[in-house]
Amino acid sequence: MIFNIARRIMPSKEDAEDVVQETFQAAFIHLRSFKRHSKFSTWLSSIALNVARMKLRKNHARRELSLSESSKIEHWASHLRIKDRGLNPEQLYLQEERRQILSAAINELTPRMRRTIELRELDERSTPETALPMGVSTGIVKARVFYGRKKLLRKLKRKLRKNLKAA
């Protein structure tokens, strides 16, 4: 779970692995500050988000832009791919196509809305568990999820219409 959070934020797998290690170090050091107001996983997630953000800020000046930003899409592919050996090749192709379309639509959301959708919908967290690591209220989470879903639906409908016209 912590690696998935870090991987969504960090530009490379190696950076995400560093974030995971630093997260567990920080959690160990500050274990006594865990107040049990929320789940341990939520507390740990908030540490991971903070570590990742600090690392990004620190490396922002040194970061070079890669020639291929497709790593974000490939990253989503690894999270959304569902392997079902019972599906036939046509079903597998359609499933992969749907996954790519959804991944592209999610990547078009604003970073805050995308992170909220990822935590709330993809990680299946409750609204308070989503709000805590992001440092926002539950009302903001609810609004971002509501408007994020609406935007995704519009984007997916537009893509479907475009595909139907092309066919």
Chimera marker file (.cmm) of the C-alpha trace (Angstrom):
<marker_set name="trace">
<marker id="1" x="0.000" y="0.000" z="0.000" r="1" g="1" b="0" radius="0.5"/>
<marker id="2" x="2.759" y="2.452" z="0.905" r="1" g="1" b="0" radius="0.5"/>
<marker id="3" x="4.691" y="1.624" z="-2.262" r="1" g="1" b="0" radius="0.5"/>
<marker id="4" x="1.566" y="2.213" z="-4.367" r="1" g="1" b="0" radius="0.5"/>
<marker id="5" x="1.078" y="5.627" z="-2.786" r="1" g="1" b="0" radius="0.5"/>
<marker id="6" x="4.716" y="6.516" z="-3.311" r="1" g="1" b="0" radius="0.5"/>
<marker id="7" x="4.705" y="5.220" z="-6.888" r="1" g="1" b="0" radius="0.5"/>
<marker id="8" x="1.740" y="7.413" z="-7.800" r="1" g="1" b="0" radius="0.5"/>
<marker id="9" x="3.611" y="10.496" z="-6.658" r="1" g="1" b="0" radius="0.5"/>
<marker id="10" x="7.236" y="9.788" z="-7.489" r="1" g="1" b="0" radius="0.5"/>
<marker id="11" x="8.584" y="9.870" z="-11.032" r="1" g="1" b="0" radius="0.5"/>
<marker id="12" x="10.495" y="6.597" z="-10.785" r="1" g="1" b="0" radius="0.5"/>
<marker id="13" x="10.265" y="3.229" z="-9.095" r="1" g="1" b="0" radius="0.5"/>
<marker id="14" x="13.578" y="3.819" z="-7.330" r="1" g="1" b="0" radius="0.5"/>
<marker id="15" x="12.349" y="7.102" z="-5.848" r="1" g="1" b="0" radius="0.5"/>
<marker id="16" x="9.183" y="5.354" z="-4.674" r="1" g="1" b="0" radius="0.5"/>
<marker id="17" x="11.278" y="2.645" z="-2.998" r="1" g="1" b="0" radius="0.5"/>
<marker id="18" x="13.267" y="5.371" z="-1.217" r="1" g="1" b="0" radius="0.5"/>
<marker id="19" x="10.014" y="6.947" z="-0.026" r="1" g="1" b="0" radius="0.5"/>
<marker id="20" x="8.842" y="3.585" z="1.349" r="1" g="1" b="0" radius="0.5"/>
<marker id="21" x="12.064" y="3.140" z="3.295" r="1" g="1" b="0" radius="0.5"/>
<marker id="22" x="12.001" y="6.708" z="4.643" r="1" g="1" b="0" radius="0.5"/>
<marker id="23" x="8.315" y="6.316" z="5.553" r="1" g="1" b="0" radius="0.5"/>
<marker id="24" x="8.938" y="3.265" z="7.706" r="1" g="1" b="0" radius="0.5"/>
<marker id="25" x="11.952" y="4.923" z="9.308" r="1" g="1" b="0" radius="0.5"/>
<marker id="26" x="9.898" y="8.009" z="10.168" r="1" g="1" b="0" radius="0.5"/>
<marker id="27" x="7.007" y="5.859" z="11.428" r="1" g="1" b="0" radius="0.5"/>
<marker id="28" x="9.355" y="3.916" z="13.692" r="1" g="1" b="0" radius="0.5"/>
<marker id="29" x="10.908" y="7.099" z="15.049" r="1" g="1" b="0" radius="0.5"/>
<marker id="30" x="7.508" y="8.732" z="15.672" r="1" g="1" b="0" radius="0.5"/>
<marker id="31" x="5.551" y="5.646" z="16.686" r="1" g="1" b="0" radius="0.5"/>
<marker id="32" x="4.769" y="7.141" z="20.087" r="1" g="1" b="0" radius="0.5"/>
<marker id="33" x="2.987" y="10.059" z="18.412" r="1" g="1" b="0" radius="0.5"/>
<marker id="34" x="0.401" y="7.695" z="16.878" r="1" g="1" b="0" radius="0.5"/>
<marker id="35" x="-2.792" y="8.646" z="18.763" r="1" g="1" b="0" radius="0.5"/>
<marker id="36" x="-5.134" y="5.908" z="17.515" r="1" g="1" b="0" radius="0.5"/>
<marker id="37" x="-7.673" y="8.459" z="16.282" r="1" g="1" b="0" radius="0.5"/>
<marker id="38" x="-7.516" y="6.738" z="12.924" r="1" g="1" b="0" radius="0.5"/>
<marker id="39" x="-6.312" y="3.457" z="11.519" r="1" g="1" b="0" radius="0.5"/>
<marker id="40" x="-2.596" y="2.771" z="11.612" r="1" g="1" b="0" radius="0.5"/>
<marker id="41" x="-2.610" y="2.398" z="7.810" r="1" g="1" b="0" radius="0.5"/>
<marker id="42" x="-4.095" y="5.879" z="7.447" r="1" g="1" b="0" radius="0.5"/>
<marker id="43" x="-1.436" y="7.349" z="9.729" r="1" g="1" b="0" radius="0.5"/>
<marker id="44" x="1.270" y="5.528" z="7.785" r="1" g="1" b="0" radius="0.5"/>
<marker id="45" x="-0.206" y="6.739" z="4.478" r="1" g="1" b="0" radius="0.5"/>
<marker id="46" x="-0.091" y="10.343" z="5.648" r="1" g="1" b="0" radius="0.5"/>
<marker id="47" x="3.579" y="9.911" z="6.545" r="1" g="1" b="0" radius="0.5"/>
<marker id="48" x="4.235" y="8.436" z="3.088" r="1" g="1" b="0" radius="0.5"/>
<marker id="49" x="2.497" y="11.356" z="1.380" r="1" g="1" b="0" radius="0.5"/>
<marker id="50" x="4.493" y="13.865" z="3.415" r="1" g="1" b="0" radius="0.5"/>
<marker id="51" x="7.789" y="12.082" z="2.763" r="1" g="1" b="0" radius="0.5"/>
<marker id="52" x="7.039" y="11.912" z="-0.960" r="1" g="1" b="0" radius="0.5"/>
<marker id="53" x="6.071" y="15.593" z="-1.115" r="1" g="1" b="0" radius="0.5"/>
<marker id="54" x="9.227" y="16.635" z="0.740" r="1" g="1" b="0" radius="0.5"/>
<marker id="55" x="11.331" y="14.492" z="-1.569" r="1" g="1" b="0" radius="0.5"/>
<marker id="56" x="9.678" y="16.028" z="-4.640" r="1" g="1" b="0" radius="0.5"/>
<marker id="57" x="10.239" y="19.558" z="-3.331" r="1" g="1" b="0" radius="0.5"/>
<marker id="58" x="13.845" y="18.752" z="-2.533" r="1" g="1" b="0" radius="0.5"/>
<marker id="59" x="14.481" y="17.192" z="-5.949" r="1" g="1" b="0" radius="0.5"/>
<marker id="60" x="12.364" y="19.660" z="-7.941" r="1" g="1" b="0" radius="0.5"/>
<marker id="61" x="15.312" y="21.879" z="-8.766" r="1" g="1" b="0" radius="0.5"/>
<marker id="62" x="17.415" y="18.904" z="-9.829" r="1" g="1" b="0" radius="0.5"/>
<marker id="63" x="14.691" y="17.028" z="-11.722" r="1" g="1" b="0" radius="0.5"/>
<marker id="64" x="15.160" y="16.618" z="-15.445" r="1" g="1" b="0" radius="0.5"/>
<marker id="65" x="12.174" y="16.050" z="-17.681" r="1" g="1" b="0" radius="0.5"/>
<marker id="66" x="12.150" y="12.635" z="-19.268" r="1" g="1" b="0" radius="0.5"/>
<marker id="67" x="11.576" y="12.255" z="-22.983" r="1" g="1" b="0" radius="0.5"/>
<marker id="68" x="8.795" y="9.816" z="-22.316" r="1" g="1" b="0" radius="0.5"/>
<marker id="69" x="6.067" y="10.729" z="-19.851" r="1" g="1" b="0" radius="0.5"/>
<marker id="70" x="4.337" y="7.451" z="-20.672" r="1" g="1" b="0" radius="0.5"/>
<marker id="71" x="5.655" y="6.010" z="-17.425" r="1" g="1" b="0" radius="0.5"/>
<marker id="72" x="2.593" y="7.503" z="-15.688" r="1" g="1" b="0" radius="0.5"/>
<marker id="73" x="0.284" y="5.571" z="-17.989" r="1" g="1" b="0" radius="0.5"/>
<marker id="74" x="2.361" y="2.419" z="-17.580" r="1" g="1" b="0" radius="0.5"/>
<marker id="75" x="2.186" y="2.939" z="-13.818" r="1" g="1" b="0" radius="0.5"/>
<marker id="76" x="-1.611" y="3.043" z="-13.970" r="1" g="1" b="0" radius="0.5"/>
<marker id="77" x="-1.574" y="-0.034" z="-16.158" r="1" g="1" b="0" radius="0.5"/>
<marker id="78" x="0.205" y="-1.993" z="-13.465" r="1" g="1" b="0" radius="0.5"/>
<marker id="79" x="-2.416" y="-0.924" z="-10.868" r="1" g="1" b="0" radius="0.5"/>
<marker id="80" x="-5.492" y="-1.442" z="-12.957" r="1" g="1" b="0" radius="0.5"/>
<marker id="81" x="-4.581" y="-4.616" z="-14.811" r="1" g="1" b="0" radius="0.5"/>
<marker id="82" x="-6.714" y="-7.547" z="-13.750" r="1" g="1" b="0" radius="0.5"/>
<marker id="83" x="-5.433" y="-10.911" z="-14.839" r="1" g="1" b="0" radius="0.5"/>
<marker id="84" x="-8.189" y="-13.416" z="-15.427" r="1" g="1" b="0" radius="0.5"/>
<marker id="85" x="-7.048" y="-16.543" z="-17.211" r="1" g="1" b="0" radius="0.5"/>
<marker id="86" x="-10.668" y="-17.477" z="-17.924" r="1" g="1" b="0" radius="0.5"/>
<marker id="87" x="-11.165" y="-14.643" z="-20.432" r="1" g="1" b="0" radius="0.5"/>
<marker id="88" x="-10.776" y="-15.244" z="-24.144" r="1" g="1" b="0" radius="0.5"/>
<marker id="89" x="-8.373" y="-13.098" z="-26.216" r="1" g="1" b="0" radius="0.5"/>
<marker id="90" x="-11.127" y="-10.761" z="-27.428" r="1" g="1" b="0" radius="0.5"/>
<marker id="91" x="-12.353" y="-10.169" z="-23.884" r="1" g="1" b="0" radius="0.5"/>
<marker id="92" x="-8.779" y="-9.582" z="-22.732" r="1" g="1" b="0" radius="0.5"/>
<marker id="93" x="-8.251" y="-7.058" z="-25.515" r="1" g="1" b="0" radius="0.5"/>
<marker id="94" x="-11.467" y="-5.192" z="-24.655" r="1" g="1" b="0" radius="0.5"/>
<marker id="95" x="-10.574" y="-5.211" z="-20.969" r="1" g="1" b="0" radius="0.5"/>
<marker id="96" x="-7.126" y="-3.792" z="-21.697" r="1" g="1" b="0" radius="0.5"/>
<marker id="97" x="-8.607" y="-1.152" z="-23.987" r="1" g="1" b="0" radius="0.5"/>
<marker id="98" x="-11.071" y="-0.087" z="-21.264" r="1" g="1" b="0" radius="0.5"/>
<marker id="99" x="-8.257" y="0.073" z="-18.732" r="1" g="1" b="0" radius="0.5"/>
<marker id="100" x="-6.184" y="2.291" z="-21.013" r="1" g="1" b="0" radius="0.5"/>
<marker id="101" x="-9.125" y="4.602" z="-21.670" r="1" g="1" b="0" radius="0.5"/>
<marker id="102" x="-9.876" y="4.907" z="-17.946" r="1" g="1" b="0" radius="0.5"/>
<marker id="103" x="-6.213" y="5.429" z="-17.133" r="1" g="1" b="0" radius="0.5"/>
<marker id="104" x="-5.906" y="8.195" z="-19.718" r="1" g="1" b="0" radius="0.5"/>
<marker id="105" x="-9.086" y="9.868" z="-18.414" r="1" g="1" b="0" radius="0.5"/>
<marker id="106" x="-7.850" y="9.733" z="-14.803" r="1" g="1" b="0" radius="0.5"/>
<marker id="107" x="-4.492" y="11.209" z="-15.843" r="1" g="1" b="0" radius="0.5"/>
<marker id="108" x="-6.344" y="14.207" z="-17.330" r="1" g="1" b="0" radius="0.5"/>
<marker id="109" x="-7.784" y="15.169" z="-13.925" r="1" g="1" b="0" radius="0.5"/>
<marker id="110" x="-6.107" y="17.820" z="-11.817" r="1" g="1" b="0" radius="0.5"/>
<marker id="111" x="-3.440" y="16.370" z="-9.495" r="1" g="1" b="0" radius="0.5"/>
<marker id="112" x="-5.520" y="16.977" z="-6.338" r="1" g="1" b="0" radius="0.5"/>
<marker id="113" x="-8.662" y="15.489" z="-7.838" r="1" g="1" b="0" radius="0.5"/>
<marker id="114" x="-6.697" y="12.547" z="-9.263" r="1" g="1" b="0" radius="0.5"/>
<marker id="115" x="-5.058" y="11.810" z="-5.885" r="1" g="1" b="0" radius="0.5"/>
<marker id="116" x="-8.450" y="12.004" z="-4.159" r="1" g="1" b="0" radius="0.5"/>
<marker id="117" x="-10.015" y="9.600" z="-6.679" r="1" g="1" b="0" radius="0.5"/>
<marker id="118" x="-7.031" y="7.249" z="-6.336" r="1" g="1" b="0" radius="0.5"/>
<marker id="119" x="-7.211" y="7.121" z="-2.548" r="1" g="1" b="0" radius="0.5"/>
<marker id="120" x="-11.007" y="7.055" z="-2.233" r="1" g="1" b="0" radius="0.5"/>
<marker id="121" x="-12.015" y="4.899" z="-5.194" r="1" g="1" b="0" radius="0.5"/>
<marker id="122" x="-9.016" y="2.835" z="-6.254" r="1" g="1" b="0" radius="0.5"/>
<marker id="123" x="-7.629" y="2.209" z="-2.764" r="1" g="1" b="0" radius="0.5"/>
<marker id="124" x="-11.217" y="1.861" z="-1.460" r="1" g="1" b="0" radius="0.5"/>
<marker id="125" x="-10.682" y="4.095" z="1.562" r="1" g="1" b="0" radius="0.5"/>
<marker id="126" x="-13.417" y="5.750" z="3.545" r="1" g="1" b="0" radius="0.5"/>
<marker id="127" x="-13.901" y="9.495" z="3.227" r="1" g="1" b="0" radius="0.5"/>
<marker id="128" x="-12.165" y="10.272" z="6.577" r="1" g="1" b="0" radius="0.5"/>
<marker id="129" x="-9.306" y="7.914" z="5.676" r="1" g="1" b="0" radius="0.5"/>
<marker id="130" x="-8.890" y="9.797" z="2.410" r="1" g="1" b="0" radius="0.5"/>
<marker id="131" x="-9.064" y="13.235" z="4.018" r="1" g="1" b="0" radius="0.5"/>
<marker id="132" x="-6.452" y="12.641" z="6.731" r="1" g="1" b="0" radius="0.5"/>
<marker id="133" x="-3.317" y="11.995" z="4.627" r="1" g="1" b="0" radius="0.5"/>
<marker id="134" x="-4.319" y="14.756" z="2.208" r="1" g="1" b="0" radius="0.5"/>
<marker id="135" x="-4.775" y="17.255" z="5.028" r="1" g="1" b="0" radius="0.5"/>
<marker id="136" x="-8.260" y="18.337" z="3.896" r="1" g="1" b="0" radius="0.5"/>
<marker id="137" x="-11.770" y="18.104" z="5.310" r="1" g="1" b="0" radius="0.5"/>
<marker id="138" x="-14.170" y="15.273" z="4.511" r="1" g="1" b="0" radius="0.5"/>
<marker id="139" x="-16.354" y="17.824" z="2.710" r="1" g="1" b="0" radius="0.5"/>
<marker id="140" x="-13.522" y="18.635" z="0.316" r="1" g="1" b="0" radius="0.5"/>
<marker id="141" x="-12.958" y="14.919" z="-0.304" r="1" g="1" b="0" radius="0.5"/>
<marker id="142" x="-16.656" y="14.432" z="-1.045" r="1" g="1" b="0" radius="0.5"/>
<marker id="143" x="-16.686" y="17.393" z="-3.437" r="1" g="1" b="0" radius="0.5"/>
<marker id="144" x="-13.543" y="16.263" z="-5.274" r="1" g="1" b="0" radius="0.5"/>
<marker id="145" x="-14.895" y="12.725" z="-5.635" r="1" g="1" b="0" radius="0.5"/>
<marker id="146" x="-18.272" y="14.032" z="-6.857" r="1" g="1" b="0" radius="0.5"/>
<marker id="147" x="-16.793" y="16.408" z="-9.424" r="1" g="1" b="0" radius="0.5"/>
<marker id="148" x="-14.038" y="13.942" z="-10.340" r="1" g="1" b="0" radius="0.5"/>
<marker id="149" x="-16.604" y="11.265" z="-11.149" r="1" g="1" b="0" radius="0.5"/>
<marker id="150" x="-18.583" y="13.765" z="-13.238" r="1" g="1" b="0" radius="0.5"/>
<marker id="151" x="-15.479" y="14.770" z="-15.190" r="1" g="1" b="0" radius="0.5"/>
<marker id="152" x="-14.483" y="11.146" z="-15.721" r="1" g="1" b="0" radius="0.5"/>
<marker id="153" x="-17.964" y="10.295" z="-16.945" r="1" g="1" b="0" radius="0.5"/>
<marker id="154" x="-17.901" y="13.201" z="-19.425" r="1" g="1" b="0" radius="0.5"/>
<marker id="155" x="-14.455" y="12.234" z="-20.685" r="1" g="1" b="0" radius="0.5"/>
<marker id="156" x="-15.416" y="8.580" z="-21.051" r="1" g="1" b="0" radius="0.5"/>
<marker id="157" x="-18.644" y="9.442" z="-22.886" r="1" g="1" b="0" radius="0.5"/>
<marker id="158" x="-16.711" y="11.722" z="-25.243" r="1" g="1" b="0" radius="0.5"/>
<marker id="159" x="-14.190" y="8.963" z="-25.924" r="1" g="1" b="0" radius="0.5"/>
<marker id="160" x="-16.989" y="6.437" z="-26.538" r="1" g="1" b="0" radius="0.5"/>
<marker id="161" x="-18.703" y="8.780" z="-29.024" r="1" g="1" b="0" radius="0.5"/>
<marker id="162" x="-15.396" y="9.369" z="-30.815" r="1" g="1" b="0" radius="0.5"/>
<marker id="163" x="-14.774" y="5.615" z="-31.050" r="1" g="1" b="0" radius="0.5"/>
<marker id="164" x="-18.302" y="4.963" z="-32.357" r="1" g="1" b="0" radius="0.5"/>
<marker id="165" x="-17.884" y="7.612" z="-35.086" r="1" g="1" b="0" radius="0.5"/>
<marker id="166" x="-14.528" y="6.125" z="-36.101" r="1" g="1" b="0" radius="0.5"/>
<marker id="167" x="-15.992" y="2.616" z="-36.392" r="1" g="1" b="0" radius="0.5"/>
<link id1="1" id2="2" r="1" g="1" b="0" radius="0.2"/>
<link id1="2" id2="3" r="1" g="1" b="0" radius="0.2"/>
<link id1="3" id2="4" r="1" g="1" b="0" radius="0.2"/>
<link id1="4" id2="5" r="1" g="1" b="0" radius="0.2"/>
<link id1="5" id2="6" r="1" g="1" b="0" radius="0.2"/>
<link id1="6" id2="7" r="1" g="1" b="0" radius="0.2"/>
<link id1="7" id2="8" r="1" g="1" b="0" radius="0.2"/>
<link id1="8" id2="9" r="1" g="1" b="0" radius="0.2"/>
<link id1="9" id2="10" r="1" g="1" b="0" radius="0.2"/>
<link id1="10" id2="11" r="1" g="1" b="0" radius="0.2"/>
<link id1="11" id2="12" r="1" g="1" b="0" radius="0.2"/>
<link id1="12" id2="13" r="1" g="1" b="0" radius="0.2"/>
<link id1="13" id2="14" r="1" g="1" b="0" radius="0.2"/>
<link id1="14" id2="15" r="1" g="1" b="0" radius="0.2"/>
<link id1="15" id2="16" r="1" g="1" b="0" radius="0.2"/>
<link id1="16" id2="17" r="1" g="1" b="0" radius="0.2"/>
<link id1="17" id2="18" r="1" g="1" b="0" radius="0.2"/>
<link id1="18" id2="19" r="1" g="1" b="0" radius="0.2"/>
<link id1="19" id2="20" r="1" g="1" b="0" radius="0.2"/>
<link id1="20" id2="21" r="1" g="1" b="0" radius="0.2"/>
<link id1="21" id2="22" r="1" g="1" b="0" radius="0.2"/>
<link id1="22" id2="23" r="1" g="1" b="0" radius="0.2"/>
<link id1="23" id2="24" r="1" g="1" b="0" radius="0.2"/>
<link id1="24" id2="25" r="1" g="1" b="0" radius="0.2"/>
<link id1="25" id2="26" r="1" g="1" b="0" radius="0.2"/>
<link id1="26" id2="27" r="1" g="1" b="0" radius="0.2"/>
<link id1="27" id2="28" r="1" g="1" b="0" radius="0.2"/>
<link id1="28" id2="29" r="1" g="1" b="0" radius="0.2"/>
<link id1="29" id2="30" r="1" g="1" b="0" radius="0.2"/>
<link id1="30" id2="31" r="1" g="1" b="0" radius="0.2"/>
<link id1="31" id2="32" r="1" g="1" b="0" radius="0.2"/>
<link id1="32" id2="33" r="1" g="1" b="0" radius="0.2"/>
<link id1="33" id2="34" r="1" g="1" b="0" radius="0.2"/>
<link id1="34" id2="35" r="1" g="1" b="0" radius="0.2"/>
<link id1="35" id2="36" r="1" g="1" b="0" radius="0.2"/>
<link id1="36" id2="37" r="1" g="1" b="0" radius="0.2"/>
<link id1="37" id2="38" r="1" g="1" b="0" radius="0.2"/>
<link id1="38" id2="39" r="1" g="1" b="0" radius="0.2"/>
<link id1="39" id2="40" r="1" g="1" b="0" radius="0.2"/>
<link id1="40" id2="41" r="1" g="1" b="0" radius="0.2"/>
<link id1="41" id2="42" r="1" g="1" b="0" radius="0.2"/>
<link id1="42" id2="43" r="1" g="1" b="0" radius="0.2"/>
<link id1="43" id2="44" r="1" g="1" b="0" radius="0.2"/>
<link id1="44" id2="45" r="1" g="1" b="0" radius="0.2"/>
<link id1="45" id2="46" r="1" g="1" b="0" radius="0.2"/>
<link id1="46" id2="47" r="1" g="1" b="0" radius="0.2"/>
<link id1="47" id2="48" r="1" g="1" b="0" radius="0.2"/>
<link id1="48" id2="49" r="1" g="1" b="0" radius="0.2"/>
<link id1="49" id2="50" r="1" g="1" b="0" radius="0.2"/>
<link id1="50" id2="51" r="1" g="1" b="0" radius="0.2"/>
<link id1="51" id2="52" r="1" g="1" b="0" radius="0.2"/>
<link id1="52" id2="53" r="1" g="1" b="0" radius="0.2"/>
<link id1="53" id2="54" r="1" g="1" b="0" radius="0.2"/>
<link id1="54" id2="55" r="1" g="1" b="0" radius="0.2"/>
<link id1="55" id2="56" r="1" g="1" b="0" radius="0.2"/>
<link id1="56" id2="57" r="1" g="1" b="0" radius="0.2"/>
<link id1="57" id2="58" r="1" g="1" b="0" radius="0.2"/>
<link id1="58" id2="59" r="1" g="1" b="0" radius="0.2"/>
<link id1="59" id2="60" r="1" g="1" b="0" radius="0.2"/>
<link id1="60" id2="61" r="1" g="1" b="0" radius="0.2"/>
<link id1="61" id2="62" r="1" g="1" b="0" radius="0.2"/>
<link id1="62" id2="63" r="1" g="1" b="0" radius="0.2"/>
<link id1="63" id2="64" r="1" g="1" b="0" radius="0.2"/>
<link id1="64" id2="65" r="1" g="1" b="0" radius="0.2"/>
<link id1="65" id2="66" r="1" g="1" b="0" radius="0.2"/>
<link id1="66" id2="67" r="1" g="1" b="0" radius="0.2"/>
<link id1="67" id2="68" r="1" g="1" b="0" radius="0.2"/>
<link id1="68" id2="69" r="1" g="1" b="0" radius="0.2"/>
<link id1="69" id2="70" r="1" g="1" b="0" radius="0.2"/>
<link id1="70" id2="71" r="1" g="1" b="0" radius="0.2"/>
<link id1="71" id2="72" r="1" g="1" b="0" radius="0.2"/>
<link id1="72" id2="73" r="1" g="1" b="0" radius="0.2"/>
<link id1="73" id2="74" r="1" g="1" b="0" radius="0.2"/>
<link id1="74" id2="75" r="1" g="1" b="0" radius="0.2"/>
<link id1="75" id2="76" r="1" g="1" b="0" radius="0.2"/>
<link id1="76" id2="77" r="1" g="1" b="0" radius="0.2"/>
<link id1="77" id2="78" r="1" g="1" b="0" radius="0.2"/>
<link id1="78" id2="79" r="1" g="1" b="0" radius="0.2"/>
<link id1="79" id2="80" r="1" g="1" b="0" radius="0.2"/>
<link id1="80" id2="81" r="1" g="1" b="0" radius="0.2"/>
<link id1="81" id2="82" r="1" g="1" b="0" radius="0.2"/>
<link id1="82" id2="83" r="1" g="1" b="0" radius="0.2"/>
<link id1="83" id2="84" r="1" g="1" b="0" radius="0.2"/>
<link id1="84" id2="85" r="1" g="1" b="0" radius="0.2"/>
<link id1="85" id2="86" r="1" g="1" b="0" radius="0.2"/>
<link id1="86" id2="87" r="1" g="1" b="0" radius="0.2"/>
<link id1="87" id2="88" r="1" g="1" b="0" radius="0.2"/>
<link id1="88" id2="89" r="1" g="1" b="0" radius="0.2"/>
<link id1="89" id2="90" r="1" g="1" b="0" radius="0.2"/>
<link id1="90" id2="91" r="1" g="1" b="0" radius="0.2"/>
<link id1="91" id2="92" r="1" g="1" b="0" radius="0.2"/>
<link id1="92" id2="93" r="1" g="1" b="0" radius="0.2"/>
<link id1="93" id2="94" r="1" g="1" b="0" radius="0.2"/>
<link id1="94" id2="95" r="1" g="1" b="0" radius="0.2"/>
<link id1="95" id2="96" r="1" g="1" b="0" radius="0.2"/>
<link id1="96" id2="97" r="1" g="1" b="0" radius="0.2"/>
<link id1="97" id2="98" r="1" g="1" b="0" radius="0.2"/>
<link id1="98" id2="99" r="1" g="1" b="0" radius="0.2"/>
<link id1="99" id2="100" r="1" g="1" b="0" radius="0.2"/>
<link id1="100" id2="101" r="1" g="1" b="0" radius="0.2"/>
<link id1="101" id2="102" r="1" g="1" b="0" radius="0.2"/>
<link id1="102" id2="103" r="1" g="1" b="0" radius="0.2"/>
<link id1="103" id2="104" r="1" g="1" b="0" radius="0.2"/>
<link id1="104" id2="105" r="1" g="1" b="0" radius="0.2"/>
<link id1="105" id2="106" r="1" g="1" b="0" radius="0.2"/>
<link id1="106" id2="107" r="1" g="1" b="0" radius="0.2"/>
<link id1="107" id2="108" r="1" g="1" b="0" radius="0.2"/>
<link id1="108" id2="109" r="1" g="1" b="0" radius="0.2"/>
<link id1="109" id2="110" r="1" g="1" b="0" radius="0.2"/>
<link id1="110" id2="111" r="1" g="1" b="0" radius="0.2"/>
<link id1="111" id2="112" r="1" g="1" b="0" radius="0.2"/>
<link id1="112" id2="113" r="1" g="1" b="0" radius="0.2"/>
<link id1="113" id2="114" r="1" g="1" b="0" radius="0.2"/>
<link id1="114" id2="115" r="1" g="1" b="0" radius="0.2"/>
<link id1="115" id2="116" r="1" g="1" b="0" radius="0.2"/>
<link id1="116" id2="117" r="1" g="1" b="0" radius="0.2"/>
<link id1="117" id2="118" r="1" g="1" b="0" radius="0.2"/>
<link id1="118" id2="119" r="1" g="1" b="0" radius="0.2"/>
<link id1="119" id2="120" r="1" g="1" b="0" radius="0.2"/>
<link id1="120" id2="121" r="1" g="1" b="0" radius="0.2"/>
<link id1="121" id2="122" r="1" g="1" b="0" radius="0.2"/>
<link id1="122" id2="123" r="1" g="1" b="0" radius="0.2"/>
<link id1="123" id2="124" r="1" g="1" b="0" radius="0.2"/>
<link id1="124" id2="125" r="1" g="1" b="0" radius="0.2"/>
<link id1="125" id2="126" r="1" g="1" b="0" radius="0.2"/>
<link id1="126" id2="127" r="1" g="1" b="0" radius="0.2"/>
<link id1="127" id2="128" r="1" g="1" b="0" radius="0.2"/>
<link id1="128" id2="129" r="1" g="1" b="0" radius="0.2"/>
<link id1="129" id2="130" r="1" g="1" b="0" radius="0.2"/>
<link id1="130" id2="131" r="1" g="1" b="0" radius="0.2"/>
<link id1="131" id2="132" r="1" g="1" b="0" radius="0.2"/>
<link id1="132" id2="133" r="1" g="1" b="0" radius="0.2"/>
<link id1="133" id2="134" r="1" g="1" b="0" radius="0.2"/>
<link id1="134" id2="135" r="1" g="1" b="0" radius="0.2"/>
<link id1="135" id2="136" r="1" g="1" b="0" radius="0.2"/>
<link id1="136" id2="137" r="1" g="1" b="0" radius="0.2"/>
<link id1="137" id2="138" r="1" g="1" b="0" radius="0.2"/>
<link id1="138" id2="139" r="1" g="1" b="0" radius="0.2"/>
<link id1="139" id2="140" r="1" g="1" b="0" radius="0.2"/>
<link id1="140" id2="141" r="1" g="1" b="0" radius="0.2"/>
<link id1="141" id2="142" r="1" g="1" b="0" radius="0.2"/>
<link id1="142" id2="143" r="1" g="1" b="0" radius="0.2"/>
<link id1="143" id2="144" r="1" g="1" b="0" radius="0.2"/>
<link id1="144" id2="145" r="1" g="1" b="0" radius="0.2"/>
<link id1="145" id2="146" r="1" g="1" b="0" radius="0.2"/>
<link id1="146" id2="147" r="1" g="1" b="0" radius="0.2"/>
<link id1="147" id2="148" r="1" g="1" b="0" radius="0.2"/>
<link id1="148" id2="149" r="1" g="1" b="0" radius="0.2"/>
<link id1="149" id2="150" r="1" g="1" b="0" radius="0.2"/>
<link id1="150" id2="151" r="1" g="1" b="0" radius="0.2"/>
<link id1="151" id2="152" r="1" g="1" b="0" radius="0.2"/>
<link id1="152" id2="153" r="1" g="1" b="0" radius="0.2"/>
<link id1="153" id2="154" r="1" g="1" b="0" radius="0.2"/>
<link id1="154" id2="155" r="1" g="1" b="0" radius="0.2"/>
<link id1="155" id2="156" r="1" g="1" b="0" radius="0.2"/>
<link id1="156" id2="157" r="1" g="1" b="0" radius="0.2"/>
<link id1="157" id2="158" r="1" g="1" b="0" radius="0.2"/>
<link id1="158" id2="159" r="1" g="1" b="0" radius="0.2"/>
<link id1="159" id2="160" r="1" g="1" b="0" radius="0.2"/>
<link id1="160" id2="161" r="1" g="1" b="0" radius="0.2"/>
<link id1="161" id2="162" r="1" g="1" b="0" radius="0.2"/>
<link id1="162" id2="163" r="1" g="1" b="0" radius="0.2"/>
<link id1="163" id2="164" r="1" g="1" b="0" radius="0.2"/>
<link id1="164" id2="165" r="1" g="1" b="0" radius="0.2"/>
<link id1="165" id2="166" r="1" g="1" b="0" radius="0.2"/>
<link id1="166" id2="167" r="1" g="1" b="0" radius="0.2"/>
</marker_set>
